[in-house]
Amino acid sequence: MGNNIRSLDTYPWFFGIFLYKKAPNIVISIFPVSALISSLINTLGFQLGFWDLSPLIKENETISALPFDIGLFPLAACFAIYWIEFKKINPILSLLLCSISLTGIEYIGFFIKKVRYGNNRNIEWTSISYLIAAIAATL
């Protein structure tokens, strides 16, 4: 699993470097806000028992999500904004594509037993939370 976490932490940055070269203002302005929103949502989700990630670090569950909080999720938000601002994709379509893509990635994690849900949480609620987070990052 360490290699899986490492790849989800590292590979998005290859795309992030590409995006930074094309639109540095988006990365500089959207990334920190998105990382903060991601960290907040993941911390609440762990504390309320909505989900767990494997491997679970019992002393501090949020460390399990750190590669996502400072890699995948903020860069996904940056790309959504890039598509809206530079590629002139409809904002609703861009945010939907972003949340559907992230939901698909999480579903793969759920399918291979790296993500566990609790407290009536399921993939549908995950999709909604990704959409809310994407909208919040654009405000």
N, C-alpha and C positions, 0 to 999 in steps of 0.2 A: 504494500500500500504506500510505502514511503515514496516509491518511484511514481505512483499515480498522483500523489499530492504534489510532488516536485514538478511533474509535467504540467499540472494545472496552475502552478505558481509561475513557471518559467515560460511556457509556450505563449500565453497571451501577450507577454512582453515583446515577443518578436513582432506581433501585430501592433503593439503599442508604440514601438520605435517607428514603424512605418507610419502610423497615424500622427505621431509627434512631428515627423518631418513634413507631413502634409498640412497639419492644422495644430500647431503648438498651443495656440490659445485655448482650444477646446480641451486638450489634455490638461493643461495647467489649471483651468478653471473648473472643469467638470470632475476630474479624477478625485481631488480631495473630498469634495462634497459626497460623491458616490461611495467612496471608501468609508466615510463616516456613517452614511445611511446604512451601508451593508453591515458594518460592525454593530451598529445599534440594533438592527433587525436580527442579526444572528445571536447577539447577546440575549436579547429578549426571548428568542425562540428556544435557546438552550435552557435558560432559567425557567421558562414556563413549561418546559417538557414537550415542546412541539416537535423537536427533532434532535437527533444525535448523529454525529459523523464518526466513521471508523477510519483510523484509530482514534478512540476517545481518550483525551488526556484528562484524567479525572481531577487533577489539581486545578485545572483551568480549562474548561470545555471550549472556551472561545478560541484557544490556540489552534484547535482542530480546524477552525474555519478561516484562520489567518491567510492561507494562500488564496482563498476566494475573496476575502475582504480587501486585499491589497493587490489582486491580480485580475482574476476573471470578471468579477462583477463591476468594478469601476471602469475597466476598459470596455466592457459591453455597453455601459452607459455612454462612454465617450464616442463609441462608434455610432450609437443611435443618434446622438446629437450631430455627429459629422454627416450622417446620411440626411438628416433634416436640413442642416445649414448649407452644405456644399453640394450634395447630390440632389437636393430639392425633392426628396421623397416625402410623401405625406406624413406629417408627424404621428398621426394615429397608426398608420401602417408601420412606421419605423419602430415605435414603442411596442406594438404587437409582435413584430418580428423578433425584437430583442427579448421580450418576455417568453415567447414560444421557444426560442433557441435555448435560453437558460433553463426553462422547464424541461426541455428535451435532454439537456446535459444532466440535470438532476434526476430525471427518470432513469437514465442509464445508471447513475450512482445508486438509485433505489433498487434497480433490477439486479445489480451485482452485489447488493447487500452492504454498500458503503454508507448509505443514508437510511436511517430508521425514523419513522414517524410515531408520535404519541399524541394523546389528548385530542383524538378525532381529527388530527391533521392528515391530509392526503395530498395527492399530486394536484388536484383541482385548486385547493387552497394555496398551494405553492405557486401555481400559475397566477392567481390573483395577487399574491404578495409581490411577485416579480413585476407585475404590471403597475402596482401602486408605487413600488420603489423606483421604477423607471420614470413614472410621472413626477414623483417627488424630486428626482435628480434634475429634471428639466425646469423646475420652477425657479 
